[in-house]
Amino acid sequence: MEVIDEYSIPILQIELVNQNTVRIGGVFYDGNRLIIISEHLKIVGGPMLEEKILEGCRDLKRIFAYPSNQHFGEKSNR
């Protein structure tokens, strides 16, 4: 499952890797901190400026190909 925002940034990802492993990623907010969970955990502090969010989210790779109405359920080429 994947939820993307208006900038095509995956803000929530839940992927079943195998029967014993679930991978979770996305963008989460904790007070004034932006927490990005991808292959590398990143914490971006300070005001939530749009540029800072976009910069911090560069490592988030989408799981699926978009637009979904043309690529429903199709994995992206990571």
Secondary structure per residue as TSV (DSSP state, phi and psi in degrees):
chain	resnum	aa	ss	phi	psi
A	1	M	-	360.0	142.7
A	2	E	E	-148.1	137.0
A	3	V	E	-120.8	125.4
A	4	I	E	-113.5	155.7
A	5	D	-	-96.8	-170.4
A	6	E	T	-66.7	-13.0
A	7	Y	T	-100.4	9.9
A	8	S	S	65.4	24.8
A	9	I	-	-89.6	128.3
A	10	P	E	-71.8	109.4
A	11	I	E	-89.9	-16.3
A	12	L	E	-149.8	128.5
A	13	Q	E	-134.5	131.2
A	14	I	E	-133.1	117.5
A	15	E	E	-129.0	126.7
A	16	L	E	-82.9	108.0
A	17	V	E	-80.2	-47.0
A	18	N	E	-154.7	-174.4
A	19	Q	T	-66.1	-14.4
A	20	N	T	-113.9	-1.1
A	21	T	E	-133.8	128.4
A	22	V	E	-120.8	129.0
A	23	R	E	-100.9	128.7
A	24	I	E	-120.0	135.8
A	25	G	E	-149.2	172.4
A	26	G	E	143.7	-163.9
A	27	V	E	-119.2	125.4
A	28	F	E	-130.9	150.4
A	29	Y	E	-115.6	135.9
A	30	D	E	-133.2	92.9
A	31	G	T	65.2	-116.6
A	32	N	T	-98.0	9.8
A	33	R	E	-108.3	142.4
A	34	L	E	-102.7	123.9
A	35	I	E	-112.5	121.8
A	36	I	E	-114.1	121.5
A	37	I	E	-109.8	113.2
A	38	S	S	-139.9	-145.3
A	39	E	S	-63.3	-26.1
A	40	H	S	-128.4	131.1
A	41	L	E	-71.7	130.8
A	42	K	E	-128.2	138.9
A	43	I	E	-123.5	121.0
A	44	V	E	-110.7	121.7
A	45	G	-	-98.0	177.6
A	46	G	S	88.1	-172.1
A	47	P	S	-60.4	145.4
A	48	M	-	-82.9	70.8
A	49	L	-	-77.4	141.5
A	50	E	H	-55.3	-41.9
A	51	E	H	-63.4	-38.1
A	52	K	H	-68.1	-39.4
A	53	I	H	-63.4	-48.3
A	54	L	H	-62.6	-39.9
A	55	E	H	-64.8	-42.8
A	56	G	H	-70.4	-20.3
A	57	C	T	-93.7	6.8
A	58	R	T	-58.4	-32.2
A	59	D	T	-78.8	-12.3
A	60	L	-	-75.6	116.5
A	61	K	-	-100.8	135.7
A	62	R	-	-71.5	144.5
A	63	I	S	-80.0	-38.8
A	64	F	B	-111.1	159.1
A	65	A	-	-82.8	145.2
A	66	Y	S	-127.8	155.1
A	67	P	S	-73.7	144.2
A	68	S	T	-66.8	-25.6
A	69	N	T	-68.9	-17.2
A	70	Q	T	-105.1	-19.0
A	71	H	S	-131.4	40.4
A	72	F	T	-54.7	120.6
A	73	G	T	75.4	3.1
A	74	E	-	-85.5	127.2
A	75	K	B	-70.9	146.6
A	76	S	-	-80.3	165.2
A	77	N	-	-90.5	94.3
A	78	R	-	-71.1	360.0
